[in-house]
């Protein structure tokens, strides 16, 4: 039941038809080179918002290449999908007790790699025989659902990538996952200083302009929501606006540090968690004073202490990490703010 026959017009993959859960699929065997030739990885393009796979890892893929050529090697079926098309690029036909998947030779790679991106990445020149399973006719959204289910616990898979996928699958994101809704708003709003700066786990901005991950900001927002109780007074959309106003104030008051994210803790995990804790304090103070949570009011409060704080990699936040580190970082910032306010009060009182 080996695949790999080539007709004048079609590549032929032969197998048996059945169901995987509730989905129609074909199981069979084919040379790795052919499967690699006919397939593609739909990697998430963060700037365009298309795709869903993680960014490619050469090391991961080369490790599998070495392994699969060793004695005693084996692998579970490589999982693909043939998406619906209107150009008759692929079709199936019965062949005795088997089924054949026919892919037109002029359409290129149309097998979507649902779960095999790194296994196939460096096998285009190898004819080692591998098992495959091909779903027939799943949409790209249905592929995404399966990918998330298969990989939700996968070691090494970006948690931010899974979060991003979840945002596409949840029907009422603002109601069910307000922290994720708000974090994505900060990344997607052109008025936000975080615009297209979060690491979503796909192919996007890297290097000097890359700041925190989607998972980091989402968790920080969740803490702010829990400690402030802000959703008792504002809708998720309003909270997203409030959080955006705060970060605009941060990026304005601390412009020099914001411009060099790799040299400062300002936009790294510890700094993000600590500042969202400060936001909880500032939001409560403004509300109790009858003032609006605007960038102007946030900037006025931040300017009392934030510019004098050492945000650099060698400052007081150095060496802090994890849950306890986030709490300690917030305590350090609160202490710095308290000290600055006491000093300013003394100046005003002529002391």
Helices and strands as residue ranges (DSSP letters): E 10-20, E 23-31, H 32-38, E 39-40, H 58-68, E 78-82, E 90-95, E 98-104, E 111-115, H 117-120, E 129-136, H 140-151, H 159-169, H 173-176, H 178-188, G 207-209, H 214-228, G 230-232, H 236-253, H 255-258, G 261-263, H 269-288, H 295-302, G 306-308, H 322-348
